[in-house]
Amino acid sequence: MARKTGSHSQITGPKVRQAASKLFARHGFAAVSMRQIASEVGVQAGALYLYTPDKQSLLFDLMQGHMQDLLTAWEAQEKGRGPLEQLEAFVRFHIGFHLDRPDAVFIAYMELRNLSDENFAVIEGLRKRYEDVLESILREGQQAGVFAVPDTKLAMMALIAMLTGVNTWYREGGRLSRDKVEAIYWDMARKAVAA
């Protein structure tokens, strides 16, 4: 399908994703129509199909983009040496990355149920890659006698849940600064693995 003369895909495409992200996070994927997304962007509903084949593809693109950004950012992160420094780097990274993206985080966790089986498998694979990072840190620490966790997979899931939970209550300009929140969460994570 040809794009209309004068359209700006590099501008409108990101606007479509931004509007969908905002609406999915606010109302839930199932409650949002393509017409609502188009209205938010300021285009006709039919114009959305120049940027995405359907709403499912749009949800998948948002979730995949979030997970790829997360993995890329972690790769670029200074990780320190040894399991204790690596765990601290992971905790601080996870909180900082996720606090900057509350809508993406909400969608990534709450809208998994709305993915097709094929799309779900892709997102689960990306999530597993990220979770494996933390589990590897915990396993290395356990083998070195630095951490005392009876089950590294369970400890990984508990830590991820705790760290991601900060998005449900943290507000910029609130009682605690980001730095203070990171420091407190790092202390709790360290104690949770008995380091």
N, CA, C and O atoms as a DFTB+ gen file, in Angstrom:
780 C
 N C O
     1  1       0.853      -1.172       0.000
     2  2       0.000       0.000       0.000
     3  2       0.897       1.233       0.000
     4  3       1.816       1.335       0.813
     5  1       0.637       2.149      -0.891
     6  2       1.465       3.352      -1.010
     7  2       1.141       4.348       0.091
     8  3      -0.007       4.486       0.515
     9  1       2.164       5.026       0.535
    10  2       1.978       6.067       1.540
    11  2       1.533       7.346       0.846
    12  3       1.992       7.646      -0.257
    13  1       0.666       8.083       1.467
    14  2       0.176       9.328       0.884
    15  2       1.301      10.346       0.775
    16  3       2.184      10.409       1.631
    17  1       1.259      11.127      -0.268
    18  2       2.236      12.197      -0.455
    19  2       2.171      13.145       0.731
    20  3       1.093      13.552       1.166
    21  1       3.332      13.484       1.239
    22  2       3.375      14.434       2.351
    23  2       3.325      13.779       3.717
    24  3       3.464      14.469       4.727
    25  1       3.125      12.438       3.784
    26  2       3.109      11.793       5.103
    27  2       4.547      11.665       5.591
    28  3       5.487      11.621       4.797
    29  1       4.697      11.607       6.870
    30  2       6.027      11.568       7.471
    31  2       6.113      10.335       8.370
    32  3       5.843      10.409       9.569
    33  1       6.492       9.196       7.774
    34  2       6.485       7.936       8.521
    35  2       7.418       7.975       9.726
    36  3       7.123       7.376      10.760
    37  1       8.551       8.682       9.597
    38  2       9.488       8.721      10.714
    39  2       8.960       9.559      11.874
    40  3       9.480       9.473      12.986
    41  1       7.941      10.360      11.627
    42  2       7.299      11.140      12.692
    43  2       6.032      10.432      13.159
    44  3       5.830      10.247      14.359
    45  1       5.188      10.038      12.224
    46  2       3.900       9.451      12.578
    47  2       4.053       8.062      13.193
    48  3       3.339       7.727      14.138
    49  1       4.973       7.247      12.671
    50  2       5.172       5.904      13.225
    51  2       5.462       5.939      14.721
    52  3       4.786       5.251      15.485
    53  1       6.452       6.722      15.164
    54  2       6.698       6.830      16.614
    55  2       5.510       7.407      17.384
    56  3       5.265       7.019      18.526
    57  1       4.772       8.331      16.765
    58  2       3.584       8.883      17.439
    59  2       2.532       7.803      17.643
    60  3       1.855       7.779      18.671
    61  1       2.391       6.914      16.673
    62  2       1.436       5.809      16.800
    63  2       1.838       4.923      17.971
    64  3       1.001       4.573      18.803
    65  1       3.114       4.560      18.038
    66  2       3.588       3.709      19.136
    67  2       3.446       4.408      20.491
    68  3       3.068       3.779      21.479
    69  1       3.748       5.698      20.534
    70  2       3.636       6.453      21.783
    71  2       2.178       6.526      22.239
    72  3       1.882       6.331      23.418
    73  1       1.275       6.806      21.306
    74  2      -0.153       6.893      21.654
    75  2      -0.671       5.537      22.111
    76  3      -1.401       5.454      23.099
    77  1      -0.300       4.473      21.403
    78  2      -0.752       3.137      21.782
    79  2      -0.230       2.769      23.169
    80  3      -0.965       2.218      23.988
    81  1       1.030       3.072      23.426
    82  2       1.615       2.774      24.729
    83  2       0.846       3.483      25.842
    84  3       0.505       2.873      26.855
    85  1       0.581       4.755      25.651
    86  2      -0.139       5.537      26.658
    87  2      -1.549       4.988      26.882
    88  3      -1.987       4.836      28.023
    89  1      -2.251       4.696      25.798
    90  2      -3.626       4.212      25.915
    91  2      -3.693       2.793      26.467
    92  3      -4.559       2.495      27.289
    93  1      -2.790       1.910      26.027
    94  2      -2.778       0.538      26.553
    95  2      -2.480       0.546      28.048
    96  3      -3.086      -0.213      28.804
    97  1      -1.555       1.393      28.477
    98  2      -1.201       1.458      29.900
    99  2      -2.343       2.037      30.731
   100  3      -2.571       1.607      31.862
   101  1      -3.049       2.996      30.179
   102  2      -4.127       3.653      30.923
   103  2      -5.412       2.826      30.958
   104  3      -6.060       2.732      32.000
   105  1      -5.784       2.222      29.818
   106  2      -7.088       1.566      29.712
   107  2      -7.021       0.057      29.526
   108  3      -8.030      -0.630      29.681
   109  1      -5.853      -0.464      29.197
   110  2      -5.720      -1.884      28.896
   111  2      -5.873      -2.132      27.402
   112  3      -6.648      -1.461      26.720
   113  1      -5.125      -3.102      26.915
   114  2      -5.107      -3.421      25.489
   115  2      -6.504      -3.703      24.946
   116  3      -6.893      -3.161      23.912
   117  1      -7.252      -4.544      25.638
   118  2      -8.563      -4.975      25.142
   119  2      -9.555      -3.816      25.013
   120  3     -10.438      -3.849      24.156
   121  1      -9.415      -2.804      25.850
   122  2     -10.372      -1.693      25.859
   123  2     -10.049      -0.594      24.850
   124  3     -10.849       0.321      24.656
   125  1      -8.898      -0.676      24.215
   126  2      -8.468       0.390      23.304
   127  2      -8.703      -0.045      21.859
   128  3      -8.341      -1.151      21.459
   129  1      -9.310       0.838      21.096
   130  2      -9.547       0.547      19.680
   131  2      -8.515       1.261      18.811
   132  3      -7.872       2.218      19.242
   133  1      -8.375       0.782      17.599
   134  2      -7.495       1.445      16.636
   135  2      -8.001       2.867      16.380
   136  3      -7.207       3.778      16.150
   137  1      -9.299       3.050      16.420
   138  2      -9.891       4.382      16.222
   139  2      -9.427       5.347      17.327
   140  3      -9.137       6.512      17.051
   141  1      -9.358       4.867      18.563
   142  2      -8.878       5.706      19.669
   143  2      -7.411       6.085      19.480
   144  3      -7.016       7.226      19.720
   145  1      -6.619       5.120      19.051
   146  2      -5.197       5.391      18.810
   147  2      -5.056       6.438      17.713
   148  3      -4.275       7.382      17.839
   149  1      -5.815       6.265      16.641
   150  2      -5.766       7.224      15.527
   151  2      -6.159       8.618      15.994
   152  3      -5.529       9.606      15.615
   153  1      -7.189       8.696      16.808
   154  2      -7.643       9.993      17.328
   155  2      -6.553      10.653      18.161
   156  3      -6.328      11.859      18.060
   157  1      -5.883       9.863      18.979
   158  2      -4.792      10.381      19.828
   159  2      -3.642      10.932      18.975
   160  3      -3.021      11.934      19.331
   161  1      -3.368      10.266      17.847
   162  2      -2.284      10.677      16.960
   163  2      -2.711      11.854      16.084
   164  3      -1.887      12.675      15.681
   165  1      -4.022      11.924      15.793
   166  2      -4.522      12.983      14.923
   167  2      -4.573      12.573      13.463
   168  3      -4.413      13.400      12.566
   169  1      -4.801      11.271      13.235
   170  2      -4.938      10.773      11.863
   171  2      -6.241       9.979      11.763
   172  3      -6.867       9.668      12.776
   173  1      -6.639       9.659      10.541
   174  2      -7.802       8.811      10.318
   175  2      -7.441       7.379      10.711
   176  3      -6.284       6.975      10.594
   177  1      -8.419       6.619      11.171
   178  2      -8.165       5.249      11.621
   179  2      -7.504       4.413      10.530
   180  3      -6.611       3.617      10.819
   181  1      -7.924       4.581       9.298
   182  2      -7.345       3.819       8.194
   183  2      -5.869       4.100       7.993
   184  3      -5.134       3.244       7.500
   185  1      -5.430       5.284       8.369
   186  2      -4.019       5.650       8.195
   187  2      -3.102       4.842       9.104
   188  3      -1.920       4.687       8.800
   189  1      -3.623       4.325      10.212
   190  2      -2.794       3.532      11.122
   191  2      -2.232       2.300      10.436
   192  3      -1.141       1.834      10.767
   193  1      -2.982       1.776       9.478
   194  2      -2.564       0.539       8.826
   195  2      -1.390       0.750       7.871
   196  3      -0.864      -0.206       7.303
   197  1      -0.990       1.997       7.701
   198  2       0.254       2.273       6.986
   199  2       1.455       2.009       7.899
   200  3       2.578       1.849       7.421
   201  1       1.214       1.964       9.210
   202  2       2.289       1.844      10.198
   203  2       2.280       0.518      10.943
   204  3       3.300       0.114      11.501
   205  1       1.143      -0.161      10.956
   206  2       1.043      -1.445      11.640
   207  2      -0.086      -2.256      11.015
   208  3      -1.124      -1.693      10.668
   209  1       0.093      -3.565      10.866
   210  2      -0.963      -4.367      10.253
   211  2      -2.226      -4.483      11.108
   212  3      -3.336      -4.569      10.582
   213  1      -2.042      -4.484      12.446
   214  2      -3.196      -4.630      13.336
   215  2      -2.779      -4.299      14.773
   216  3      -1.609      -4.033      15.052
   217  1      -3.751      -4.321      15.664
   218  2      -3.501      -3.957      17.058
   219  2      -2.577      -4.965      17.747
   220  3      -1.741      -4.572      18.561
   221  1      -2.713      -6.244      17.438
   222  2      -1.853      -7.277      18.013
   223  2      -0.388      -7.021      17.642
   224  3       0.501      -7.145      18.485
   225  1      -0.145      -6.667      16.387
   226  2       1.217      -6.371      15.941
   227  2       1.769      -5.153      16.664
   228  3       2.954      -5.102      16.992
   229  1       0.918      -4.186      16.908
   230  2       1.331      -2.976      17.614
   231  2       1.725      -3.307      19.055
   232  3       2.748      -2.830      19.547
   233  1       0.918      -4.120      19.725
   234  2       1.246      -4.543      21.087
   235  2       2.574      -5.310      21.106
   236  3       3.436      -5.049      21.945
   237  1       2.727      -6.241      20.189
   238  2       3.949      -7.021      20.113
   239  2       5.159      -6.121      19.866
   240  3       6.195      -6.289      20.511
   241  1       5.040      -5.174      18.947
   242  2       6.151      -4.256      18.655
   243  2       6.551      -3.453      19.887
   244  3       7.737      -3.245      20.142
   245  1       5.551      -2.999      20.653
   246  2       5.848      -2.243      21.875
   247  2       6.593      -3.106      22.886
   248  3       7.580      -2.670      23.477
   249  1       6.116      -4.328      23.079
   250  2       6.726      -5.204      24.072
   251  2       8.108      -5.671      23.632
   252  3       9.037      -5.718      24.438
   253  1       8.241      -6.010      22.375
   254  2       9.537      -6.446      21.866
   255  2      10.548      -5.301      21.919
   256  3      11.702      -5.504      22.294
   257  1      10.113      -4.103      21.544
   258  2      10.997      -2.941      21.609
   259  2      11.474      -2.676      23.029
   260  3      12.648      -2.379      23.251
   261  1      10.566      -2.782      23.985
   262  2      10.920      -2.577      25.389
   263  2      11.966      -3.597      25.839
   264  3      12.966      -3.239      26.461
   265  1      11.729      -4.862      25.522
   266  2      12.657      -5.908      25.958
   267  2      14.011      -5.783      25.262
   268  3      15.050      -6.012      25.881
   269  1      14.005      -5.427      23.996
   270  2      15.279      -5.249      23.296
   271  2      16.044      -4.052      23.848
   272  3      17.264      -4.105      24.001
   273  1      15.324      -2.972      24.145
   274  2      15.967      -1.803      24.755
   275  2      16.571      -2.165      26.111
   276  3      17.677      -1.738      26.441
   277  1      15.839      -2.950      26.886
   278  2      16.308      -3.381      28.204
   279  2      17.592      -4.200      28.084
   280  3      18.562      -3.950      28.800
   281  1      17.594      -5.166      27.186
   282  2      18.778      -6.021      27.006
   283  2      19.967      -5.230      26.479
   284  3      21.099      -5.443      26.913
   285  1      19.717      -4.322      25.546
   286  2      20.791      -3.496      24.987
   287  2      21.375      -2.586      26.056
   288  3      22.592      -2.437      26.158
   289  1      20.500      -1.977      26.853
   290  2      20.973      -1.082      27.916
   291  2      21.778      -1.855      28.952
   292  3      22.787      -1.349      29.444
   293  1      21.355      -3.069      29.293
   294  2      22.110      -3.873      30.260
   295  2      23.488      -4.221      29.708
   296  3      24.483      -4.176      30.431
   297  1      23.539      -4.565      28.432
   298  2      24.831      -4.895      27.822
   299  2      25.811      -3.729      27.943
   300  3      27.008      -3.942      28.135
   301  1      25.312      -2.508      27.831
   302  2      26.165      -1.320      27.885
   303  2      26.488      -0.891      29.316
   304  3      27.327      -0.017      29.532
   305  1      25.830      -1.499      30.276
   306  2      25.965      -1.126      31.686
   307  2      27.306      -1.574      32.263
   308  3      27.775      -2.675      31.974
   309  1      27.915      -0.727      33.069
   310  2      29.102      -1.123      33.834
   311  2      28.637      -2.118      34.897
   312  3      27.738      -1.812      35.681
   313  1      29.240      -3.297      34.927
   314  2      28.723      -4.361      35.783
   315  2      29.564      -4.645      37.020
   316  3      29.103      -5.345      37.922
   317  1      30.751      -4.136      37.084
   318  2      31.590      -4.408      38.245
   319  2      32.209      -5.793      38.166
   320  3      32.009      -6.533      37.202
   321  1      32.967      -6.124      39.206
   322  2      33.633      -7.426      39.266
   323  2      33.058      -8.216      40.424
   324  3      32.764      -7.667      41.486
   325  1      32.904      -9.488      40.209
   326  2      32.417     -10.365      41.261
   327  2      30.922     -10.274      41.426
   328  3      30.312      -9.276      41.043
   329  1      30.316     -11.314      41.997
   330  2      28.860     -11.387      42.092
   331  2      28.212     -10.282      42.932
   332  3      27.113      -9.831      42.608
   333  1      28.867      -9.847      43.991
   334  2      28.262      -8.807      44.829
   335  2      28.155      -7.489      44.073
   336  3      27.103      -6.849      44.099
   337  1      29.219      -7.075      43.404
   338  2      29.184      -5.845      42.612
   339  2      28.217      -5.980      41.437
   340  3      27.523      -5.027      41.083
   341  1      28.178      -7.167      40.840
   342  2      27.282      -7.383      39.714
   343  2      25.822      -7.336      40.151
   344  3      24.972      -6.813      39.431
   345  1      25.532      -7.878      41.322
   346  2      24.162      -7.822      41.831
   347  2      23.765      -6.378      42.110
   348  3      22.653      -5.963      41.784
   349  1      24.660      -5.620      42.704
   350  2      24.352      -4.205      42.953
   351  2      24.117      -3.468      41.632
   352  3      23.182      -2.675      41.519
   353  1      24.957      -3.728      40.648
   354  2      24.792      -3.080      39.338
   355  2      23.447      -3.447      38.738
   356  3      22.771      -2.589      38.171
   357  1      23.046      -4.709      38.853
   358  2      21.769      -5.162      38.306
   359  2      20.606      -4.474      39.007
   360  3      19.694      -3.971      38.351
   361  1      20.633      -4.451      40.331
   362  2      19.549      -3.831      41.109
   363  2      19.389      -2.363      40.726
   364  3      18.282      -1.910      40.431
   365  1      20.485      -1.630      40.731
   366  2      20.416      -0.197      40.413
   367  2      19.998       0.030      38.957
   368  3      19.214       0.933      38.666
   369  1      20.519      -0.785      38.054
   370  2      20.146      -0.677      36.644
   371  2      18.652      -0.931      36.461
   372  3      17.958      -0.147      35.813
   373  1      18.166      -2.025      37.031
   374  2      16.761      -2.412      36.860
   375  2      15.822      -1.305      37.325
   376  3      14.869      -0.955      36.630
   377  1      16.095      -0.767      38.490
   378  2      15.234       0.293      39.022
   379  2      15.305       1.534      38.143
   380  3      14.270       2.077      37.758
   381  1      16.493       1.984      37.825
   382  2      16.642       3.187      37.010
   383  2      16.009       3.055      35.647
   384  3      15.307       3.961      35.198
   385  1      16.249       1.929      34.972
   386  2      15.693       1.720      33.637
   387  2      14.175       1.709      33.680
   388  3      13.520       2.347      32.855
   389  1      13.620       0.989      34.635
   390  2      12.172       0.822      34.685
   391  2      11.434       2.074      35.159
   392  3      10.327       2.349      34.695
   393  1      12.029       2.829      36.072
   394  2      11.356       4.058      36.523
   395  2      11.191       5.065      35.387
   396  3      10.266       5.877      35.414
   397  1      12.066       5.022      34.398
   398  2      11.970       5.934      33.264
   399  2      10.915       5.509      32.248
   400  3      10.615       6.269      31.327
   401  1      10.345       4.316      32.394
   402  2       9.443       3.759      31.395
   403  2       8.214       3.107      32.037
   404  3       7.966       1.926      31.797
   405  1       7.449       3.827      32.834
   406  2       6.348       3.181      33.560
   407  2       5.287       2.562      32.651
   408  3       4.781       1.481      32.956
   409  1       4.940       3.213      31.550
   410  2       3.924       2.649      30.657
   411  2       4.430       1.366      30.011
   412  3       3.702       0.376      29.945
   413  1       5.668       1.378      29.537
   414  2       6.242       0.193      28.894
   415  2       6.323      -0.971      29.876
   416  3       6.061      -2.116      29.507
   417  1       6.680      -0.685      31.111
   418  2       6.780      -1.735      32.136
   419  2       5.407      -2.320      32.422
   420  3       5.246      -3.538      32.500
   421  1       4.413      -1.445      32.580
   422  2       3.050      -1.924      32.845
   423  2       2.587      -2.841      31.718
   424  3       2.065      -3.929      31.965
   425  1       2.781      -2.396      30.487
   426  2       2.353      -3.191      29.330
   427  2       3.120      -4.514      29.273
   428  3       2.525      -5.564      29.030
   429  1       4.421      -4.470      29.494
   430  2       5.252      -5.668      29.409
   431  2       4.837      -6.746      30.403
   432  3       4.994      -7.935      30.127
   433  1       4.315      -6.347      31.541
   434  2       3.913      -7.323      32.550
   435  2       2.433      -7.651      32.510
   436  3       2.052      -8.803      32.721
   437  1       1.591      -6.660      32.241
   438  2       0.151      -6.865      32.354
   439  2      -0.534      -7.309      31.067
   440  3      -1.649      -7.827      31.110
   441  1       0.108      -7.115      29.942
   442  2      -0.557      -7.438      28.680
   443  2      -0.038      -8.694      28.007
   444  3      -0.388      -8.963      26.858
   445  1       0.776      -9.459      28.684
   446  2       1.266     -10.724      28.115
   447  2       0.108     -11.617      27.691
   448  3       0.190     -12.313      26.679
   449  1      -0.958     -11.595      28.458
   450  2      -2.109     -12.466      28.195
   451  2      -2.788     -12.146      26.869
   452  3      -3.519     -12.978      26.333
   453  1      -2.555     -10.954      26.336
   454  2      -3.199     -10.551      25.095
   455  2      -2.357     -10.817      23.853
   456  3      -2.772     -10.493      22.740
   457  1      -1.191     -11.399      24.034
   458  2      -0.349     -11.741      22.881
   459  2      -0.795     -13.064      22.266
   460  3      -1.274     -13.955      22.969
   461  1      -0.635     -13.182      20.967
   462  2      -0.860     -14.472      20.315
   463  2       0.198     -15.443      20.850
   464  3       1.209     -15.020      21.411
   465  1      -0.038     -16.726      20.673
   466  2       0.919     -17.728      21.171
   467  2       2.309     -17.507      20.591
   468  3       3.306     -17.596      21.307
   469  1       2.375     -17.220      19.303
   470  2       3.661     -17.009      18.637
   471  2       4.378     -15.780      19.200
   472  3       5.574     -15.837      19.487
   473  1       3.657     -14.676      19.356
   474  2       4.256     -13.454      19.898
   475  2       4.642     -13.629      21.366
   476  3       5.667     -13.113      21.810
   477  1       3.821     -14.354      22.110
   478  2       4.120     -14.622      23.513
   479  2       5.447     -15.368      23.642
   480  3       6.256     -15.055      24.515
   481  1       5.668     -16.349      22.777
   482  2       6.898     -17.134      22.825
   483  2       8.124     -16.246      22.595
   484  3       9.152     -16.433      23.245
   485  1       8.022     -15.294      21.687
   486  2       9.145     -14.389      21.419
   487  2       9.435     -13.519      22.641
   488  3      10.586     -13.381      23.053
   489  1       8.385     -12.933      23.216
   490  2       8.567     -12.052      24.380
   491  2       9.078     -12.852      25.573
   492  3       9.949     -12.380      26.304
   493  1       8.554     -14.039      25.776
   494  2       9.036     -14.886      26.870
   495  2      10.514     -15.219      26.696
   496  3      11.262     -15.274      27.672
   497  1      10.931     -15.441      25.454
   498  2      12.342     -15.703      25.191
   499  2      13.225     -14.523      25.564
   500  3      14.300     -14.701      26.137
   501  1      12.769     -13.316      25.239
   502  2      13.529     -12.114      25.598
   503  2      13.546     -11.913      27.108
   504  3      14.572     -11.537      27.674
   505  1      12.418     -12.161      27.757
   506  2      12.362     -12.038      29.220
   507  2      13.305     -13.038      29.879
   508  3      13.990     -12.719      30.850
   509  1      13.328     -14.239      29.342
   510  2      14.200     -15.271      29.904
   511  2      15.664     -14.866      29.781
   512  3      16.449     -15.108      30.698
   513  1      16.039     -14.257      28.670
   514  2      17.426     -13.792      28.513
   515  2      17.780     -12.810      29.623
   516  3      18.873     -12.873      30.185
   517  1      16.859     -11.902      29.940
   518  2      17.113     -10.915      30.987
   519  2      17.136     -11.587      32.365
   520  3      18.018     -11.310      33.178
   521  1      16.186     -12.450      32.619
   522  2      16.140     -13.147      33.903
   523  2      17.374     -14.024      34.106
   524  3      17.868     -14.172      35.225
   525  1      17.863     -14.600      33.013
   526  2      19.067     -15.448      33.097
   527  2      20.279     -14.655      33.576
   528  3      21.166     -15.202      34.232
   529  1      20.315     -13.370      33.249
   530  2      21.423     -12.519      33.722
   531  2      21.460     -12.533      35.240
   532  3      22.506     -12.779      35.840
   533  1      20.321     -12.269      35.857
   534  2      20.261     -12.224      37.313
   535  2      20.492     -13.607      37.918
   536  3      21.200     -13.741      38.916
   537  1      19.903     -14.624      37.319
   538  2      20.104     -15.962      37.874
   539  2      21.571     -16.383      37.794
   540  3      22.075     -17.059      38.691
   541  1      22.250     -15.987      36.730
   542  2      23.682     -16.299      36.605
   543  2      24.502     -15.610      37.692
   544  3      25.424     -16.200      38.254
   545  1      24.155     -14.355      37.982
   546  2      24.834     -13.625      39.057
   547  2      24.621     -14.349      40.386
   548  3      25.559     -14.531      41.161
   549  1      23.381     -14.758      40.638
   550  2      23.063     -15.442      41.893
   551  2      23.770     -16.798      41.976
   552  3      24.283     -17.174      43.030
   553  1      23.792     -17.521      40.864
   554  2      24.457     -18.831      40.847
   555  2      25.957     -18.681      41.098
   556  3      26.548     -19.442      41.864
   557  1      26.557     -17.698      40.449
   558  2      28.000     -17.451      40.642
   559  2      28.283     -17.085      42.102
   560  3      29.261     -17.548      42.690
   561  1      27.411     -16.246      42.678
   562  2      27.588     -15.863      44.075
   563  2      27.393     -17.025      45.022
   564  3      28.083     -17.141      46.035
   565  1      26.445     -17.887      44.685
   566  2      26.200     -19.073      45.501
   567  2      27.415     -20.009      45.455
   568  3      27.847     -20.520      46.488
   569  1      27.958     -20.230      44.260
   570  2      29.120     -21.109      44.099
   571  2      30.358     -20.548      44.787
   572  3      31.210     -21.300      45.259
   573  1      30.452     -19.210      44.841
   574  2      31.602     -18.571      45.487
   575  2      31.419     -18.447      47.004
   576  3      32.325     -18.005      47.711
   577  1      30.249     -18.839      47.493
   578  2      29.969     -18.725      48.924
   579  2      29.643     -17.302      49.363
   580  3      29.643     -17.006      50.558
   581  1      29.366     -16.419      48.404
   582  2      29.032     -15.021      48.704
   583  2      27.543     -14.877      49.000
   584  3      27.141     -14.063      49.832
   585  1      26.728     -15.677      48.308
   586  2      25.278     -15.656      48.506
   587  2      24.837     -16.983      49.087
   588  3      25.442     -18.023      48.827
   589  1      23.783     -16.936      49.872
   590  2      23.190     -18.151      50.431
   591  2      21.720     -18.186      50.044
   592  3      20.863     -17.704      50.785
   593  1      21.437     -18.750      48.893
   594  2      20.046     -18.886      48.444
   595  2      19.782     -20.359      48.151
   596  3      20.575     -21.003      47.465
   597  1      18.679     -20.897      48.662
   598  2      18.413     -22.322      48.460
   599  2      18.046     -22.666      47.008
   600  3      18.244     -23.800      46.570
   601  1      17.518     -21.695      46.273
   602  2      17.106     -21.938      44.883
   603  2      17.324     -20.655      44.086
   604  3      16.642     -19.657      44.320
   605  1      18.259     -20.675      43.156
   606  2      18.609     -19.437      42.438
   607  2      17.474     -18.957      41.539
   608  3      17.297     -17.749      41.377
   609  1      16.714     -19.856      40.961
   610  2      15.601     -19.443      40.096
   611  2      14.523     -18.742      40.915
   612  3      14.023     -17.688      40.522
   613  1      14.173     -19.325      42.042
   614  2      13.170     -18.713      42.909
   615  2      13.661     -17.362      43.425
   616  3      12.897     -16.397      43.457
   617  1      14.913     -17.287      43.823
   618  2      15.478     -16.021      44.306
   619  2      15.452     -14.971      43.199
   620  3      15.147     -13.805      43.450
   621  1      15.773     -15.389      41.967
   622  2      15.743     -14.464      40.833
   623  2      14.342     -13.910      40.633
   624  3      14.165     -12.702      40.476
   625  1      13.338     -14.795      40.638
   626  2      11.957     -14.340      40.422
   627  2      11.505     -13.404      41.544
   628  3      10.833     -12.406      41.284
   629  1      11.867     -13.717      42.776
   630  2      11.488     -12.871      43.900
   631  2      12.143     -11.493      43.800
   632  3      11.494     -10.477      44.047
   633  1      13.419     -11.459      43.441
   634  2      14.111     -10.175      43.310
   635  2      13.537      -9.341      42.166
   636  3      13.331      -8.138      42.324
   637  1      13.278      -9.963      41.021
   638  2      12.695      -9.230      39.878
   639  2      11.346      -8.649      40.282
   640  3      11.059      -7.488      39.988
   641  1      10.522      -9.437      40.947
   642  2       9.203      -8.948      41.374
   643  2       9.350      -7.761      42.335
   644  3       8.640      -6.763      42.209
   645  1      10.266      -7.875      43.284
   646  2      10.487      -6.787      44.237
   647  2      10.963      -5.526      43.518
   648  3      10.457      -4.433      43.772
   649  1      11.931      -5.681      42.627
   650  2      12.510      -4.521      41.947
   651  2      11.507      -3.855      41.000
   652  3      11.433      -2.628      40.934
   653  1      10.754      -4.649      40.285
   654  2       9.786      -4.091      39.340
   655  2       8.630      -3.440      40.078
   656  3       7.996      -2.525      39.552
   657  1       8.351      -3.897      41.281
   658  2       7.256      -3.335      42.077
   659  2       7.431      -1.863      42.402
   660  3       6.455      -1.187      42.725
   661  1       8.651      -1.349      42.324
   662  2       8.883       0.069      42.613
   663  2       8.047       0.951      41.686
   664  3       7.665       2.059      42.065
   665  1       7.763       0.471      40.483
   666  2       6.971       1.256      39.533
   667  2       5.535       1.488      39.996
   668  3       4.883       2.426      39.536
   669  1       5.041       0.656      40.889
   670  2       3.651       0.815      41.319
   671  2       3.459       1.960      42.308
   672  3       2.349       2.471      42.459
   673  1       4.522       2.361      42.975
   674  2       4.337       3.394      44.002
   675  2       5.235       4.615      43.841
   676  3       4.886       5.690      44.329
   677  1       6.375       4.486      43.174
   678  2       7.318       5.597      43.126
   679  2       6.774       6.742      42.274
   680  3       6.246       6.524      41.183
   681  1       6.910       7.959      42.785
   682  2       6.549       9.169      42.041
   683  2       7.699      10.156      42.138
   684  3       8.221      10.420      43.221
   685  1       8.083      10.692      41.000
   686  2       9.137      11.707      40.946
   687  2       8.745      12.875      41.840
   688  3       7.604      13.337      41.793
   689  1       9.671      13.351      42.646
   690  2       9.398      14.472      43.542
   691  2       8.749      14.055      44.849
   692  3       8.355      14.907      45.646
   693  1       8.635      12.752      45.077
   694  2       8.035      12.253      46.312
   695  2       9.011      12.304      47.472
   696  3      10.043      12.971      47.402
   697  1       8.682      11.606      48.522
   698  2       9.458      11.626      49.756
   699  2      10.882      11.117      49.572
   700  3      11.807      11.616      50.213
   701  1      11.063      10.129      48.702
   702  2      12.381       9.534      48.505
   703  2      12.904       9.828      47.100
   704  3      12.171       9.727      46.117
   705  1      14.177      10.192      47.025
   706  2      14.811      10.414      45.722
   707  2      15.077       9.062      45.065
   708  3      15.047       8.024      45.727
   709  1      15.334       9.081      43.776
   710  2      15.689       7.852      43.071
   711  2      16.926       7.207      43.687
   712  3      16.971       5.994      43.892
   713  1      17.923       8.028      43.977
   714  2      19.160       7.497      44.560
   715  2      18.884       6.786      45.880
   716  3      19.434       5.717      46.148
   717  1      18.030       7.387      46.695
   718  2      17.698       6.784      47.987
   719  2      16.930       5.479      47.796
   720  3      17.176       4.498      48.498
   721  1      15.998       5.473      46.844
   722  2      15.233       4.259      46.551
   723  2      16.176       3.154      46.080
   724  3      16.077       2.014      46.536
   725  1      17.082       3.486      45.176
   726  2      18.052       2.497      44.696
   727  2      18.887       1.947      45.841
   728  3      19.125       0.742      45.919
   729  1      19.334       2.836      46.737
   730  2      20.169       2.410      47.862
   731  2      19.398       1.485      48.801
   732  3      19.939       0.481      49.265
   733  1      18.148       1.814      49.079
   734  2      17.329       0.979      49.973
   735  2      17.048      -0.379      49.336
   736  3      17.161      -1.418      49.987
   737  1      16.679      -0.355      48.050
   738  2      16.409      -1.615      47.358
   739  2      17.665      -2.475      47.255
   740  3      17.595      -3.698      47.374
   741  1      18.806      -1.840      47.036
   742  2      20.060      -2.605      46.997
   743  2      20.311      -3.257      48.352
   744  3      20.706      -4.421      48.410
   745  1      20.089      -2.532      49.430
   746  2      20.289      -3.084      50.777
   747  2      19.345      -4.267      51.008
   748  3      19.751      -5.290      51.559
   749  1      18.083      -4.124      50.584
   750  2      17.123      -5.211      50.776
   751  2      17.507      -6.424      49.919
   752  3      17.408      -7.562      50.378
   753  1      17.938      -6.186      48.688
   754  2      18.320      -7.296      47.806
   755  2      19.539      -8.030      48.372
   756  3      19.588      -9.260      48.383
   757  1      20.509      -7.265      48.836
   758  2      21.728      -7.853      49.422
   759  2      21.373      -8.733      50.616
   760  3      21.875      -9.850      50.747
   761  1      20.510      -8.224      51.476
   762  2      20.113      -9.004      52.660
   763  2      19.282     -10.226      52.278
   764  3      19.353     -11.261      52.942
   765  1      18.489     -10.106      51.197
   766  2      17.642     -11.224      50.763
   767  2      18.459     -12.431      50.305
   768  3      18.019     -13.574      50.422
   769  1      19.651     -12.156      49.785
   770  2      20.504     -13.262      49.328
   771  2      21.594     -13.569      50.360
   772  3      22.499     -14.363      50.102
   773  1      21.497     -12.938      51.513
   774  2      22.414     -13.170      52.635
   775  2      23.860     -12.908      52.248
   776  3      24.752     -13.684      52.590
   777  1      24.089     -11.818      51.537
   778  2      25.455     -11.465      51.138
   779  2      26.137     -10.738      52.288
   780  3      27.298     -10.349      52.169
